[in-house]
């Protein structure tokens, strides 16, 4: 069992905002609110991303190979979780590591142990022991506004875990949610239950106070086939490959004071261990409790 406990605290950020030159943040924001497929080539090239720099730049100006996945693309893709979306990114692929954990490969390099960074609303999701990321029925996509991806090194800004790639997920704001929504899904594999999920999204802006909440419960099986190892051992995955998820993302804001908290409890059932099948299945758990409190104070404009 691997458990992560991380709490980040930021009390003050001093921002120096240049007044010379024309800013494009408002223009880029309004562009994202219109249909992505209705934009001209010039408008597409003007969309800002912040994942590769300390300030918003267009995908052409950003110092890196950037992929932007919009809300409209997410909805039209039919993706059930983050893994489904990342499989559409050039150079991204997935493989199975020890204990049945599915990890990420980038441009032919195995990035599972501390070489790819995942951020959700600015919070780092890599677990603390080996800095791995676990995919498959993990990281829900229902409340994602956009995903900014560096398909290459990002360590100059984000540190050692960003050696091969950075995945920056930005969820919907209270204004964008503006209400409550419940979604449920259910799937079958022949005569075996393939998976089920429940997602609750809620958000609202009341003057200077705003809140957003995303709760996701999911349960599925990896496969309904027979697993065979190199030692002539086997087991039925339809009854021994459960994947469970409880995920909560809470955002609170009052004027310039902001809080973000994520509880991510991911569990998978494994029987193939490190090299050979065990006599009984066992649970592998990844529990993360992450929080950030910050206050933005603008002291000076230059």
Residue, then its C-alpha position, 0 to 999 in steps of 0.5 A: x500500500x502506498x499512501x501520499x499525504x501532502x499539504x502546500x501552504x501559500x500565504x501571499x503572492x506578490x504580482x507585478x503587472x506590466x501596464x505597457x503593451x497590450x494584454x490578450x488574456x481577456x481575448x483568449x478567455x472569450x475565444x475559449x467560450x465560443x465553439x472551438x471548431x468555429x475559430x479561424x486559424x488566427x484565433x486558434x493560434x492566439x489561444x493562451x496557455x500557461x503550462x510552459x511559462x510563468x505568464x500566458x503565451x500562445x501555443x506558438x510563442x510557448x517555449x515547448x511542444x504544446x498540446x491543448x485539449x479543450x472542453x469541447x474536444x473532451x465532450x465530443x471524444x467520449x472519454x471516460x477518464x484521463x487515460x482515454x484523453x491522453x491516448x489521443x496525444x501524439x507520443x503518449x502511450x501506456x503500459x503495465x508496471x508491477x502489481x498491475x499499475x498502468x503507467x505512462x510512456x512519452x515518446x518511447x520512454x517509460x515515464x512512470x517513475x517520476x518523469x511525468x508531472x500531473x497537475x490538477x488546479x495547480x496541485x501535484x498529483x504524483x504520489x510521494x514514494x516513487x512519484x508515479x501516476x496511476x491510470x485506468x478508471x482514474x482522474x475523472x474528466x467531467x469538470x475539466x475546462x481544458x488540459x495543457x500538455x508539454x510533450x517534452x521537458x518542463x523541469x526548468x519550471x516544475x522541477x525533477x518530475x517534469x523530465x519528459x512531460x507536464x500535464x496541467x489540468x484546469x477545472x471549471x470555475x464556479x461561474x462556469x459550473x453555475x449550478x449542480x449536475x449529476x451523471x451516472x454510467x453503467x457498463x457490461x462485458x458480456x455477462x460481467x459488470x464492466x464498470x459503474x460511476x457516479x459524478x456530482x458537480x456543483x458550483x456557484x458564484x455569490x458576489x465575492x464568494x465562490x465554490x466548486x465541488x466535484x465528487x466522483x465514485x467509480x468501480x470497474x474491472x481491468x478485463x474479463x479475460x484469463x491472465x497468464x504469466x511466464x511461469x504457466x500460472x493464470x487467474x480469471x481477471x473478471x473476479x480479480x482485477x477490480x479498480x475503485x476510485x473515490x475522488x473529491x475536488x473542492x475549491x473555495x474563494x473569497x475575493x483574493x483568498x483561495x483554497x483548493x483541496x483534493x482527496x484522491x483514493x485509488x485502489x486496484x486489485x492485483x494478483x500478478x505481483x512483481x513477477x509471478x501470480x500470488x495465491x490470493x488477490x490483494x489490494x494496492x492503494x494510492x491515497x492522496x490528501x492535498x491542499x493549498x491555501x493562497x492569497x494574492x496581493x497586488x502591491x505594485x504595478x509597473 
